[in-house]
Amino acid sequence: MTRILCISDLHGQLPQLPAADIIVCAGDICPVWDHGYAFQKLWLQTNFYQWVMSLDCEEFICCAGN
């Protein structure tokens, strides 16, 4: 049986998630406190990337917007 976990509307929150075979993130990832391109790019390349790499899953599928 394949375990699929779906999440969305993180708005900068990076919660602990249970293990899953596939995690699907359906958008609204970046923090809402700064909509600047440079800030969001840096946040995605650091905080978000590190969080994704720490997840216990085989596949991570993400939609950046809505």
C-alpha positions as CSV (number, residue, x, y, z in Angstrom):
1,M,0.0,0.0,0.0
2,T,1.3,3.4,-0.9
3,R,1.1,6.1,1.7
4,I,0.4,9.6,0.3
5,L,0.4,12.7,2.4
6,C,-1.1,16.0,1.0
7,I,-0.4,19.4,2.5
8,S,-0.9,23.0,1.4
9,D,-1.0,26.6,2.6
10,L,2.2,26.4,4.6
11,H,2.8,30.1,4.5
12,G,6.3,29.7,5.8
13,Q,5.5,27.1,8.5
14,L,7.5,23.9,8.1
15,P,5.9,21.3,10.3
16,Q,7.1,17.9,11.3
17,L,5.3,15.4,9.1
18,P,4.8,11.6,9.4
19,A,6.6,9.3,7.1
20,A,5.0,8.7,3.7
21,D,5.9,7.2,0.4
22,I,4.8,10.4,-1.4
23,I,4.3,13.9,0.0
24,V,2.4,16.3,-2.2
25,C,2.6,20.0,-1.3
26,A,-0.2,21.9,-3.1
27,G,1.1,25.5,-2.9
28,D,1.3,28.6,-0.8
29,I,4.7,27.7,0.5
30,C,6.5,30.9,1.1
31,P,6.2,33.1,4.2
32,V,3.6,35.8,4.1
33,W,5.6,38.3,6.1
34,D,7.9,39.2,3.1
35,H,6.7,39.0,-0.5
36,G,10.0,40.3,-1.9
37,Y,11.5,38.1,-4.6
38,A,15.0,38.1,-3.1
39,F,13.7,37.1,0.3
40,Q,11.5,34.3,-1.0
41,K,14.2,32.9,-3.3
42,L,16.7,32.8,-0.4
43,W,14.1,31.2,1.9
44,L,13.2,28.5,-0.7
45,Q,16.9,27.7,-1.3
46,T,17.7,27.5,2.4
47,N,14.9,26.9,4.9
48,F,12.5,25.1,2.6
49,Y,15.2,23.0,0.8
50,Q,16.6,21.8,4.2
51,W,13.1,21.0,5.4
52,V,12.3,19.0,2.3
53,M,15.5,17.1,2.5
54,S,14.7,16.1,6.1
55,L,11.4,14.6,5.3
56,D,10.9,10.8,5.4
57,C,9.5,10.2,2.0
58,E,10.5,8.6,-1.4
59,E,9.0,11.4,-3.5
60,F,8.2,15.0,-2.9
61,I,5.9,16.7,-5.4
62,C,5.3,20.5,-5.1
63,C,3.3,23.1,-6.8
64,A,4.7,26.5,-5.9
65,G,1.5,28.6,-6.4
66,N,-2.1,27.8,-6.0
